[in-house]
C-alpha cells in the first residue's frame, strides 16, 4: 500500500505542480492589491448630484426596478421591466444616445481622468474587459499612464467600468486562478473541479505518507 500511495503522490504532485504555482502566485497578487483600486473606484469623482424633479408625468409601468442618472445635467430614468430595459427622459419620452463628445465630457466631469478620444462598442466578445455590460456602450480612452479606458452606458451616461493595466493583470491572473482561460468568469468549470479534486488527493496522500513514515521511524 505504501509504494502505491507514494507513487500516486509523486505523479499527482508533478502533474498539478504548475497549477498549484499559478494558484499561489495569483493568490499573492490578489492579497497585495485592493480590488477597489484595481477597479478604479479612487478615480471617480464622488460628488453628490441632487435630483429634483417630478415623475408624475411618466406612464404607469410595472417595473422591477427604477434607477435615475444625471446625464449632462439632465435626469435619465432607467426602467427594468419583464419586457426589458428602457431609458426615458423626465417627460416620459425615449432617451436618445449621447454623442461621443458628450461621453468625453461626462468622463471629464465624473472622474479625475483626462479623456483623449471616444468610440462606440458594437459587440461584446468573450473575455472582453467590458463583458457583462449592455450595449450601446462607449469606450473613452484617457491619457493616464496606466492605460486607463472608461466605459459608459450610451443611454444613461453612467460610467459602468474603469479598466487599467492593473485591472488587466488582475483579470488575467483571475482566469489562471479559476482555470477559465476565455471568459474568465466561470468558477464552476469542469477543469477547475478536476484539478481541485486532484490537489485534494495529492495533499491527502502526502499526509498519509507522512504518518506512515513517522510510524515506521518510531518502530
C-alpha positions as CSV (number, residue, x, y, z in Angstrom):
1,X,0.0,0.0,0.0
2,X,2.8,2.4,0.9
3,X,4.6,2.2,-2.5
4,X,1.2,2.7,-4.2
5,X,0.4,5.8,-2.2
6,X,3.9,7.1,-2.7
7,X,3.6,6.7,-6.5
8,X,0.2,8.4,-6.6
9,X,1.5,11.3,-4.6
10,X,4.6,11.6,-6.7
11,X,2.9,11.7,-10.1
12,X,-0.1,13.7,-9.0
13,X,2.2,16.3,-7.4
14,X,4.2,16.6,-10.6
15,X,1.0,16.8,-12.7
16,X,-0.6,19.6,-10.7
17,X,2.5,21.5,-9.5
18,X,2.3,24.1,-12.3
19,X,-1.4,24.9,-11.5
20,X,-0.6,25.0,-7.7
21,X,2.2,27.5,-8.5
22,X,-0.3,29.6,-10.5
23,X,-2.9,29.4,-7.7
24,X,-0.2,30.6,-5.3
25,X,1.2,33.4,-7.5
26,X,-2.3,34.7,-8.4
27,X,-3.4,34.5,-4.7
28,X,-0.4,36.6,-3.6
29,X,-1.3,39.2,-6.2
30,X,-4.9,39.4,-5.1
31,X,-3.9,39.6,-1.5
32,X,-1.5,42.5,-2.0
33,X,-3.8,44.6,-4.3
34,X,-7.0,46.2,-3.2
35,X,-9.8,45.3,-5.6
36,X,-11.3,48.9,-5.1
37,X,-8.1,50.4,-6.6
38,X,-7.9,47.8,-9.3
39,X,-11.5,48.7,-10.3
40,X,-10.5,52.4,-10.4
41,X,-13.0,53.4,-7.7
42,X,-10.5,56.0,-6.5
43,X,-10.6,57.7,-9.9
44,X,-14.3,58.5,-9.7
45,X,-15.4,62.0,-8.7
46,X,-17.8,61.1,-5.9
47,X,-19.6,64.4,-5.7
48,X,-23.3,64.2,-4.8
49,X,-25.7,65.2,-7.5
50,X,-29.1,66.5,-6.4
51,X,-32.1,65.1,-8.2
52,X,-35.2,67.3,-8.0
53,X,-38.0,66.6,-10.4
54,X,-41.4,65.0,-10.6
55,X,-42.1,61.6,-12.0
56,X,-45.9,62.1,-12.1
57,X,-45.8,62.6,-15.9
58,X,-44.4,59.2,-16.6
59,X,-46.8,56.4,-17.6
60,X,-47.7,53.8,-15.1
61,X,-45.3,50.9,-15.6
62,X,-45.0,47.6,-13.7
63,X,-41.2,47.8,-13.1
64,X,-38.8,45.5,-11.4
65,X,-36.6,48.5,-10.6
66,X,-36.2,52.2,-11.5
67,X,-32.9,54.0,-11.4
68,X,-32.2,57.6,-12.1
69,X,-29.0,59.0,-13.5
70,X,-27.8,62.6,-14.2
71,X,-26.7,62.8,-17.8
72,X,-25.3,66.2,-18.8
73,X,-27.4,67.8,-16.0
74,X,-30.5,66.1,-17.3
75,X,-32.2,63.2,-15.4
76,X,-32.4,59.9,-17.3
77,X,-34.8,57.2,-15.9
78,X,-33.7,53.6,-16.4
79,X,-36.7,51.3,-16.0
80,X,-36.3,47.5,-15.8
81,X,-39.4,45.5,-16.7
82,X,-40.2,42.0,-17.6
83,X,-40.0,43.1,-21.3
84,X,-36.5,44.5,-20.9
85,X,-34.8,47.8,-20.0
86,X,-35.9,51.2,-21.3
87,X,-34.4,54.6,-20.9
88,X,-36.7,57.6,-20.6
89,X,-36.4,61.4,-20.3
90,X,-38.1,63.2,-17.5
91,X,-41.2,63.8,-19.7
92,X,-41.6,60.1,-20.5
93,X,-40.1,60.2,-24.0
94,X,-37.5,57.7,-25.0
95,X,-33.9,58.8,-24.3
96,X,-31.5,59.0,-27.2
97,X,-27.8,58.1,-27.1
98,X,-25.3,60.7,-26.0
99,X,-22.7,61.7,-28.5
100,X,-19.1,60.7,-28.4
101,X,-18.1,64.3,-27.4
102,X,-20.7,64.2,-24.6
103,X,-19.2,60.9,-23.4
104,X,-15.8,62.5,-23.1
105,X,-17.3,65.4,-21.2
106,X,-19.0,63.0,-18.7
107,X,-15.7,61.3,-18.1
108,X,-14.0,64.6,-17.6
109,X,-16.7,65.7,-15.1
110,X,-17.2,62.4,-13.2
111,X,-13.6,61.2,-12.9
112,X,-10.2,62.6,-12.3
113,X,-9.1,61.5,-15.7
114,X,-8.3,63.4,-18.9
115,X,-10.1,61.9,-21.9
116,X,-8.4,61.8,-25.3
117,X,-10.9,60.1,-27.6
118,X,-14.1,58.0,-27.7
119,X,-15.6,55.3,-29.8
120,X,-18.7,53.1,-29.8
121,X,-18.6,49.4,-28.9
122,X,-20.7,47.3,-31.2
123,X,-20.1,43.8,-29.7
124,X,-19.0,42.1,-26.6
125,X,-16.6,39.2,-27.4
126,X,-15.8,36.5,-24.9
127,X,-13.4,37.7,-22.2
128,X,-13.7,41.4,-23.2
129,X,-12.7,43.8,-20.4
130,X,-16.2,45.3,-20.6
131,X,-18.0,42.0,-20.5
132,X,-21.3,41.9,-18.6
133,X,-22.2,45.4,-19.8
134,X,-25.1,46.0,-22.1
135,X,-24.9,47.8,-25.4
136,X,-25.0,50.5,-26.6
137,X,-21.6,51.2,-24.9
138,X,-18.9,53.8,-25.4
139,X,-15.2,53.5,-24.7
140,X,-13.3,56.6,-23.7
141,X,-9.5,56.5,-23.9
142,X,-7.6,58.6,-21.4
143,X,-4.0,59.8,-21.1
144,X,-3.4,58.0,-17.8
145,X,0.0,56.2,-17.6
146,X,-1.8,53.0,-16.5
147,X,-3.6,52.8,-20.0
148,X,-7.0,53.5,-18.5
149,X,-10.2,53.2,-20.6
150,X,-13.6,54.2,-19.3
151,X,-16.8,52.5,-20.4
152,X,-20.1,54.4,-20.4
153,X,-23.7,53.3,-21.0
154,X,-24.5,55.3,-24.1
155,X,-28.2,55.9,-23.0
156,X,-27.9,56.6,-19.3
157,X,-24.4,58.2,-19.4
158,X,-23.5,56.0,-16.4
159,X,-19.8,55.0,-16.1
160,X,-20.1,51.2,-15.9
161,X,-16.4,50.2,-15.8
162,X,-12.9,51.7,-15.5
163,X,-10.2,49.4,-16.9
164,X,-6.5,49.8,-16.4
165,X,-3.3,47.7,-17.0
166,X,-3.5,46.8,-13.3
167,X,-7.1,45.5,-13.8
168,X,-6.0,43.6,-16.9
169,X,-3.2,41.8,-14.9
170,X,-5.8,41.0,-12.2
171,X,-8.2,39.7,-14.8
172,X,-5.5,37.6,-16.5
173,X,-4.4,36.1,-13.2
174,X,-8.0,35.5,-12.2
175,X,-8.5,33.5,-15.4
176,X,-5.5,31.4,-14.5
177,X,-6.7,31.1,-10.9
178,X,-10.2,29.7,-11.8
179,X,-8.9,27.9,-14.9
180,X,-11.3,29.7,-17.2
181,X,-8.9,31.0,-19.9
182,X,-11.5,32.5,-22.2
183,X,-14.5,34.1,-20.4
184,X,-12.6,34.3,-17.1
185,X,-15.9,34.2,-15.2
186,X,-17.0,30.6,-14.8
187,X,-15.8,29.3,-11.4
188,X,-17.8,26.1,-11.9
189,X,-15.9,24.9,-15.0
190,X,-15.0,21.2,-15.2
191,X,-11.3,21.8,-15.4
192,X,-11.2,23.6,-12.1
193,X,-13.2,20.9,-10.4
194,X,-10.9,18.1,-11.7
195,X,-7.7,19.9,-10.6
196,X,-9.2,20.8,-7.2
197,X,-10.0,17.1,-6.6
198,X,-6.6,16.1,-7.8
199,X,-5.0,18.6,-5.5
200,X,-7.0,17.3,-2.6
201,X,-5.9,13.7,-3.4
202,X,-2.3,14.8,-3.6
203,X,-2.5,16.6,-0.3
204,X,-4.2,13.7,1.5
205,X,-1.7,11.2,0.1
206,X,1.1,13.4,1.3
207,X,-0.4,13.5,4.8
208,X,-0.8,9.7,4.8
209,X,2.8,9.2,3.7
210,X,4.0,11.5,6.5
211,X,2.2,9.5,9.2
212,X,3.3,6.1,7.6
213,X,6.9,7.3,7.5
214,X,6.7,8.6,11.1
215,X,5.2,5.3,12.3
216,X,8.0,3.4,10.6
217,X,10.6,5.6,12.1
218,X,9.2,5.1,15.6
219,X,9.1,1.3,15.1
